Amino acid sequence: MGLQIEEKNQVLYRRLNLFEIGLFFAGLALMIVGFFLLRKQYLADGYFSWGLLQGIFLWLILIVIVIIAAILENVKEELTVVIKEHITETKLLRQETTLLKDCIKRKR
């Protein structure tokens, strides 16, 4: 199971990790179970009560928390890629600097 990410003239493939898969199923279960529990509460009360309103807001907050967790996981993975690229670029800059120092020494 993999995910295809398209960037400028480049397609990256990455595998979904266990946390993302678990988060997907937890979010799906949260939405389905929450909807049925809120529907059950509405049918039991017969009207739009304060308890139902509180339940709806808590359910929406839980959904937002799951979405934020998914976004943070994605950001974490993107940052690891950026850090790896930064390390290689720093090594190249270090090599370039040493080569430039050698060139300056040779000219003197």
Backbone bond lengths (Angstrom), bond angles and torsions (degrees), N, CA, C in turn:
res aa  C-N    CA-C-N  psi(-1)  N-CA   C-N-CA  omega(-1)  CA-C   N-CA-C  phi
1 M - - - 1.452 - - 1.517 107.61 -
2 G 1.304 117.54 126.20 1.449 121.17 -177.95 1.517 111.14 -140.74
3 L 1.292 114.83 170.24 1.448 122.09 -178.67 1.522 107.65 -126.25
4 Q 1.308 116.85 134.61 1.454 121.61 -178.82 1.519 108.58 -101.98
5 I 1.308 115.90 125.10 1.455 122.21 179.51 1.521 107.13 -115.11
6 E 1.321 117.42 126.43 1.459 120.69 -179.78 1.519 109.46 -107.04
7 E 1.321 114.91 124.68 1.451 121.54 174.13 1.516 108.25 -118.78
8 K 1.305 117.44 -172.79 1.458 121.77 -178.19 1.526 109.93 -59.40
9 N 1.307 116.76 111.13 1.468 123.95 176.43 1.521 113.25 53.83
10 Q 1.324 116.94 24.83 1.456 119.94 -177.15 1.525 108.77 -148.01
11 V 1.315 116.48 135.82 1.456 121.01 177.56 1.523 107.83 -116.86
12 L 1.318 115.90 122.88 1.456 121.24 179.94 1.522 109.10 -107.59
13 Y 1.303 116.01 137.21 1.455 120.57 175.36 1.514 108.57 -112.90
14 R 1.307 116.28 133.57 1.451 119.41 175.45 1.517 108.61 -139.50
15 R 1.306 114.86 151.15 1.453 120.54 -179.01 1.530 109.31 -87.25
16 L 1.328 114.83 143.96 1.461 119.53 174.94 1.522 108.07 -74.99
17 N 1.327 116.26 134.30 1.455 118.20 179.23 1.529 110.42 -89.28
18 L 1.311 115.75 173.42 1.458 121.94 -175.49 1.530 111.56 -62.60
19 F 1.335 116.74 -36.47 1.460 120.05 -179.54 1.530 111.36 -64.10
20 E 1.327 117.25 -42.19 1.465 120.51 -179.85 1.522 111.30 -65.90
21 I 1.330 116.64 -40.58 1.462 120.03 178.73 1.524 110.34 -65.51
22 G 1.339 116.35 -44.91 1.464 120.39 177.46 1.514 112.12 -62.91
23 L 1.321 116.54 -40.21 1.462 120.74 178.66 1.522 111.48 -64.73
24 F 1.323 116.62 -37.44 1.460 120.26 177.49 1.525 111.01 -62.16
25 F 1.326 116.52 -49.22 1.466 119.54 -178.37 1.534 111.65 -69.53
26 A 1.328 117.39 -34.29 1.468 119.93 176.63 1.525 110.51 -66.11
27 G 1.335 117.32 -41.77 1.459 120.36 177.98 1.510 112.54 -66.15
28 L 1.326 116.10 -39.58 1.459 120.45 177.27 1.524 110.86 -63.50
29 A 1.335 116.59 -45.34 1.470 120.73 178.44 1.526 110.74 -64.36
30 L 1.325 116.43 -39.41 1.463 120.75 178.79 1.526 111.02 -61.15
31 M 1.315 117.38 -42.97 1.462 119.85 -179.37 1.524 111.49 -67.98
32 I 1.311 117.22 -44.37 1.465 120.37 -176.87 1.523 111.32 -69.01
33 V 1.332 116.66 -49.70 1.467 120.16 -178.70 1.521 110.70 -64.97
34 G 1.328 116.91 -42.08 1.464 120.14 179.39 1.515 112.02 -62.07
35 F 1.330 116.51 -42.00 1.458 119.56 179.35 1.523 111.06 -62.37
36 F 1.340 116.72 -46.10 1.460 118.93 -178.65 1.529 112.32 -67.77
37 L 1.331 117.70 -35.37 1.467 119.62 177.14 1.527 111.22 -67.88
38 L 1.335 116.70 -40.08 1.467 119.00 177.70 1.530 111.20 -67.52
39 R 1.309 115.85 -37.97 1.469 119.73 176.78 1.527 110.40 -64.34
40 K 1.325 116.87 -41.31 1.465 121.39 178.07 1.530 110.69 -62.82
41 Q 1.330 116.71 -41.94 1.465 120.62 178.36 1.529 110.83 -64.26
42 Y 1.333 117.16 -40.32 1.463 120.46 179.01 1.525 110.92 -65.34
43 L 1.319 117.18 -41.79 1.465 120.16 178.70 1.523 111.63 -68.17
44 A 1.332 117.42 -32.58 1.465 120.54 179.20 1.532 110.67 -71.81
45 D 1.326 117.09 -42.86 1.461 120.62 -179.67 1.521 111.30 -75.12
46 G 1.310 116.91 -40.89 1.445 120.98 -177.91 1.512 113.69 85.93
47 Y 1.312 116.95 -4.05 1.465 121.25 177.72 1.525 108.43 -152.28
48 F 1.324 115.87 173.57 1.457 122.46 -177.44 1.523 108.89 -84.85
49 S 1.327 117.44 94.78 1.465 121.66 -175.21 1.528 111.28 -94.44
50 W 1.345 115.16 171.18 1.459 120.42 178.09 1.525 111.02 -65.98
51 G 1.316 116.50 -36.25 1.458 119.87 177.42 1.522 112.05 -62.34
52 L 1.326 115.37 -39.68 1.463 120.08 177.48 1.525 110.52 -66.96
53 L 1.328 116.96 -40.46 1.460 120.92 178.45 1.531 111.13 -63.01
54 Q 1.329 116.31 -42.02 1.463 119.97 176.63 1.522 111.16 -63.83
55 G 1.306 116.35 -40.76 1.458 120.52 178.11 1.521 112.06 -62.56
56 I 1.331 116.34 -40.86 1.466 120.58 178.77 1.527 110.46 -62.93
57 F 1.335 116.94 -46.14 1.463 119.49 -179.63 1.523 111.53 -65.47
58 L 1.324 118.23 -40.03 1.465 120.09 177.11 1.524 111.31 -64.37
59 W 1.319 116.43 -38.81 1.465 121.14 178.52 1.532 110.27 -63.96
60 L 1.327 116.37 -43.77 1.462 120.11 178.46 1.529 111.54 -65.17
61 I 1.342 117.09 -37.17 1.463 120.28 177.32 1.524 110.44 -63.83
62 L 1.317 117.64 -41.11 1.466 120.70 177.72 1.522 111.34 -63.20
63 I 1.310 117.15 -40.30 1.465 120.62 178.13 1.528 110.14 -63.92
64 V 1.322 117.13 -42.05 1.466 120.88 178.61 1.528 110.43 -63.97
65 I 1.329 117.92 -39.13 1.465 120.94 178.43 1.525 110.81 -63.33
66 V 1.321 118.09 -40.18 1.467 121.05 177.86 1.531 110.17 -64.99
67 I 1.329 117.02 -41.05 1.465 120.54 178.38 1.525 110.58 -63.91
68 I 1.324 117.59 -42.70 1.466 121.32 178.72 1.523 110.78 -63.94
69 A 1.339 117.66 -39.34 1.467 120.52 177.52 1.528 110.99 -62.11
70 A 1.328 117.11 -39.91 1.465 120.51 178.10 1.528 111.06 -66.27
71 I 1.317 117.14 -40.47 1.464 120.97 179.15 1.524 110.58 -65.16
72 L 1.333 117.08 -42.62 1.459 120.34 -179.70 1.519 111.58 -65.22
73 E 1.317 117.79 -36.93 1.465 120.76 177.25 1.526 110.37 -64.25
74 N 1.314 116.79 -41.17 1.455 120.54 178.60 1.526 110.94 -65.84
75 V 1.317 116.98 -41.89 1.467 121.26 179.19 1.526 109.78 -63.32
76 K 1.333 116.81 -39.99 1.458 120.60 179.96 1.529 110.53 -61.14
77 E 1.313 116.97 -43.80 1.461 120.07 179.70 1.524 111.80 -67.60
78 E 1.315 117.18 -37.79 1.457 119.64 177.65 1.523 110.95 -66.73
79 L 1.330 117.29 -36.62 1.459 120.26 179.21 1.523 111.40 -66.82
80 T 1.333 118.00 -34.48 1.460 119.11 177.53 1.529 110.27 -64.30
81 V 1.326 116.45 -38.49 1.467 119.76 177.67 1.531 110.05 -65.56
82 V 1.316 117.00 -43.54 1.468 121.07 -179.61 1.532 110.37 -64.01
83 I 1.328 117.12 -41.04 1.462 120.80 179.82 1.527 110.58 -64.63
84 K 1.331 117.44 -42.04 1.471 119.98 177.96 1.525 111.00 -62.49
85 E 1.323 117.30 -42.62 1.464 120.35 177.62 1.522 111.08 -64.64
86 H 1.330 116.59 -36.89 1.457 120.88 179.37 1.536 110.49 -65.45
87 I 1.316 116.54 -39.53 1.466 120.38 179.78 1.526 110.40 -64.24
88 T 1.332 116.96 -44.58 1.471 118.74 179.06 1.523 111.35 -65.84
89 E 1.321 117.02 -37.29 1.461 119.90 178.50 1.521 111.16 -67.10
90 T 1.324 116.73 -37.11 1.463 120.50 177.56 1.524 110.77 -65.20
91 K 1.323 117.14 -40.31 1.466 120.31 177.19 1.519 111.02 -63.07
92 L 1.334 116.43 -41.86 1.463 119.51 178.56 1.525 111.62 -64.90
93 L 1.326 116.46 -38.82 1.464 119.93 177.84 1.527 110.84 -65.65
94 R 1.321 117.25 -37.89 1.457 121.43 178.16 1.537 109.98 -63.69
95 Q 1.326 116.46 -42.79 1.468 119.84 178.11 1.529 110.96 -64.90
96 E 1.311 116.09 -41.73 1.459 120.31 179.86 1.522 110.83 -63.56
97 T 1.323 116.23 -39.99 1.458 120.22 179.86 1.520 111.14 -64.71
98 T 1.331 116.02 -43.06 1.465 118.22 178.36 1.526 111.36 -65.07
99 L 1.318 117.67 -37.91 1.461 120.34 177.11 1.525 111.29 -65.18
100 L 1.306 117.42 -40.21 1.467 120.37 177.90 1.523 111.33 -65.87
101 K 1.330 117.14 -37.75 1.469 119.99 177.25 1.520 110.19 -64.15
102 D 1.332 116.21 -41.15 1.462 119.87 178.08 1.525 110.84 -63.63
103 C 1.310 117.60 -40.95 1.466 120.98 178.36 1.512 111.43 -63.00
104 I 1.316 117.04 -40.02 1.471 121.16 179.59 1.514 109.76 -66.60
105 K 1.329 117.31 -40.63 1.463 120.72 178.93 1.524 111.45 -64.86
106 R 1.306 117.09 -36.08 1.468 120.36 -179.67 1.532 111.92 -69.47
107 K 1.319 115.73 -33.61 1.471 118.76 -179.39 1.507 111.80 -71.61
108 R 1.318 117.92 -24.78 1.478 120.28 -177.88 1.463 111.65 -79.74
